[in-house]
């Protein structure tokens, strides 16, 4: 599992440079601007990963309430004008010197830790809507609501789906999920109606060529990147779409540049690595002797897998555009660092698994 993680990280560093050096040279007069920062984030993240890998995972249960309280505090802090930073229409960051942090990334891990404690200690009540299912639901939707105030639908979706997987595996009734699904569809429709840009994203998804220079621009340019890649790709560093066609290709749409430069074979190798990471993490979850460890491992693996599925589905046009990073590959400090710290916890859990 550690080998897979380091391979993904290495591919990410190479692709961040390949996809960003044109934009970095134009904007900052330094073609290495983004990759230097990504190397710094990777270094901090790897140190964090090895640090968390050597902390017994049971210790996180003791501090789960404090961790969750701090995460909620950060989500509230980011909404305060003058403290929260707005980028791309979302007030999702808190500035710290020359860098910034994204509290919603911390909340994903914090909620997984707390929910693992709650579900493992209240498993006998999980079939009861009032005593088990509803309290967990309130907590999850409180976090989701604060994230949507930023707004950040992509991170909110990952949070909700990850928590639902954990609650379902804990033994919650199917009937509760059916009712929740109906409410979720109504709520999702209201979220779309309440923000005109979300409606335009849906229409752009259905027919991006209807508005090729507006809402359909990003997905069209993404498909124009992937299509010419063919079987073998146009060669590493030879992408045309990174020449100011695909906006900021080093972030959410980095898979499109990878597909263009490395082709179907390169994209498939990347997907195989993600599948192997998911399979190995799932085996760890199944073989850990205690309920808290099982749920914690499952939550981390589910979070990563769901995020990969959403990101790549957006890039290849399967679902409407929503801003979300590709784990280990996309440029970004908070996302990369928290991802590596999360897999550090997973690596520690694997030491207790009977593999």
N, C-alpha and C positions, 0 to 999 in steps of 0.2 A: 504493500500500500504506500509506503514511504517513497519507493522508487517511482510509482505512478504519479504521485504528487509532485515530485521534483522534475519529472519529465514534462508535466503540464506547465509547471512554472517556467521552465526553460523555453518551451514553445511560446509561452505568453510573452516573455521578454523579447525574443526574436521578432515576433509579430507586432509588438508595440512599436519597435523601432521601424520595421519595414512599412507599417501602415501610417506612421506619424511624421517621418522625417521631412516630408515636403511641407506639410502644414506647420511643423515646428520651425523650420527655416524661414518660412514666410512670416509667421506671427512673432517669433522670438529671436530671429537671426541666429538660431542655434539648432541644427538638425538633430542634435542629441538631447534636446530639452526634455521631452517626454520619457525617453528611455532611461535617462539619468535618474529622474524622479521615480520611475518604476523600479529601477534597481535598488533605490533607497527603500521604497515601500517593501520590496521583496526581502531585503536584508532584515528589516524590522520584523516582517511577518515570519520569516524563517526562525529568527531568534525567539519570537513569541511561540512558534510552533514547538520548538524543542523544549522551551520552558514549560508549556502546558503539557507536553508529552511526559514530563517527569513529575507532574503533580498528580497524586492519586485522585481519580475522578470522583470518588466518594466525597472528597472535601468540598466540591461545588454544591452539594446538597445543603451543607451547613450555612452557606452564604447566599442561597438562592433568593431569599427575600430582599436582602440588601442589594444584590445585583439587579433585581427587577425594579426596586425603588429608584435606583440610580438611572436605569434606562428610561423609566417614565419621566423622571426629572429632566433628563436631556431632551426628550421629545417635547416637553413643555417649554423648555428653554429656547429651542430652535424656533418656536412660534413667536417669540418676543421680538418686535421690531428693533433693529439696531444690533441684535445679537445673532439672529438667524440670517444666513446669507442666501440670496436668491440666485439660482442658476437654471437656465432653461425653463423658466416659468415656475419652478418649484423652490420653496423656501425650506430646504432640507439639510443645510450645512451650518455648522458653527465654526467661525474662524478662529484659528489658533496660530498666531504669528503668520508665517508665510504659507502655512498649510491650513487645512480645514478637516473636520471630522463630520461624518454623517450618522447622527444618532439612530436612525432607523436600522442601520446595519448592526449596531450593538443590541437593539431590541430583539432582533431575530434570535440571536444566541441566548440572550438573557431570558426570553420567554420559553425557549426550548428547555433550558436548565430548570426553570421554576415549574413548568408543566410536567417535566419528568418526575420531579419530587411529588407534586400534587397527585398525579395519576397513579404513581406507585404506592403512595400511602393511603389513597382513597379508592383503590380498585374495586372494593366490594360495593361502593356506592355508585359506580359509573353507570350502571344500568338504570339508576334512578334519575329522572330528569331534574328533580328539585335539589337533591343532595349531591349529585356528582356531575351530571352533564351541564346543567345551567351555570353553576359557578365558574367552570372552566370556560364556558362560552362568553360570559360577561368579561372575563379578563382578556380573552383573545380579541374581542370586538372593541374593547377600550383601547388597546394598543393599535388596532386597525384604524379606529376613528381618528386618533391623533396623527397617524401617518397620512391619512387621507386629507387632513387639514393642511398639509404642506403644499400641494397634494403630491403623492407618490404611489400611483396605482400599482406599478410593477412590484415594488417591495411589499406593498400591502397584500397582493395576491400570493406571493411566496409565503408570507407569514401565515395567512389564513389556511392555505392548502397544507402547509407543513403541520400546523397544529391539528387540523382535521384528521390527517393521517395518524398522528399520535393518539388522538382521542378514540378513533375507530379501532385501532389495534389494541387499545386498552380494554375493549369489550363493550363499548357503547352500543345501544340498540340501533338497528337499521331504521326503525320508524322515526327515531329522533333526527336522523340524518335526512330522511325524506322531507320532514317538516322544515328542517333547516335549509334544505335545497330550494324549496319553494320560496321561502323568505329571502334566500340569497339571490334568486333570480329577480325578484321584485326589487330588492335593494340595488342590485347591479344595474337594472334598468333605470332606476331613479338617479344613480350616480352618473350614468351616461347622459340622461336628459338634463341634469343640473349643470353640466359643463358643455358648452357648445363645441369646444375643441375635441371632446371625446366623441361627439356625434360625427364630426368631420373625419376623425380617425377611422370610425366604423365604415363610413361611406367610401373613404379612400382605400380601405382594405378590400371592399367589395369590387371596386373598380378604380384602381389608382390612376389609370390613364385618363380618367374624367377630369382630373386636376393635376396634370403632370408637373407643373411648376409650383404647386402649393402643397396640399396635404399628401398627395401621392408621390411627391418628389423622392422622399427618403427610401421608400420601399422599391420604387422603380430603379433607383441607382444601385440599391442592394442587389436586385435581380440582374441588372446589367453587369455587376461584378461577378456574380456566381456563374452566370451562363457561359461567358467566354472561357472560364477556367477549364471546362471540358474534363478529360480524364486525368491529365498530368499537370494542368495549370500552365500559366504563362511564365512561370519561374519566380523564385523568391526575389522580391524587390522590384518586379516588373509590372505591378498593378497600374492600370490607368485610372481607375475610379478614385484613388487616393489623391489625384491631382485636382482637388477642389470640387469633385462631383459628389462624392458621398460625404456628408457633413461629419467632421470629427471621427474618422474611421477607426481610431484607436480605442474607442470606448464600446458602446453597445453593439456596433455593427462590425466588430473586428473579425467575426467569423466569415463575413462576406469577402473581406480582403484575403483571408486565408484560403477560401474557396477559389478565388480568382488566381492567386499565385501558386497554390499547391494542388489545385484541382480536386476532383472527386476522391482520388486516392488520399490526398492530404487530409481532406475533411473526414473521410472514413476512419483514418488512423486516429484522429482526434476523438471521434465518437467512440471508438473501441476503447481508448484510454478511460473515457468517462464511464463507459459501461463496466469496465473492470473495476474502477474505483467504487461504483455503486454495488457491484456484486460482492466485493471484498468487505465493504462496510456493512452490507446486509448480513453477511456471514458472521461478522463480529457481533452484530445486534442479536442474532439468533443464538449465539453460543455463550453470551455473558451470563453468569449465574444469578445475578440479582436484577429485580425489575427496574430499578432506577437506571442501572447501566444499560439495560436493553433499550429502554425508552430514549435515553440520552443519545445513544449511538444511532437509533432509528431516526430521531429528530434531525440530527446533523446530516445524515446521509440523504434524508428526504429533502431537506432544505437545498442542498447542493444539486440534487437530481432535478427537482422542480425548477430551479433557477436555470439550469442548463436547457431543459426542455422548452421553457418559455422563451429564452433568448434566441435559441436557434429557430424555433417556430416563427418568431417575428422576422428574423433575417431572411428566411426562405419564403415568407408570405403566407404561412398557414394561419396566423392569428393577427389581429390588428396591432399596430405599433404601440409598444409601451416601453418606457425607459427602464432597462434592467441590464446589468453587466453579465458577462460570461465568466464564471468563476475561473480563477488562475490566469486568464488571458487578458481580459479588458483592463485598460489603464484606469487606475483609481486607488487611492490610499486606503480609505476606510474599508472598502469592499475586499481588497486583496488581503489586508492585514487581518481582518476578522475571519476571513475564509481560512487562512493558514492557522490562526489560533484555534478555530473550530476543529480542523482536522488534527491538530495537536492533541486535543481532548480525545478525539476518536482513536488516535494511535495509542494513547494511554489505556483506553478501554480495551483495545485489542490485546494488550498484555494479559488481561484477565480472561479473555475468551478461550474456550477449549477448542482451538482450531487444529 
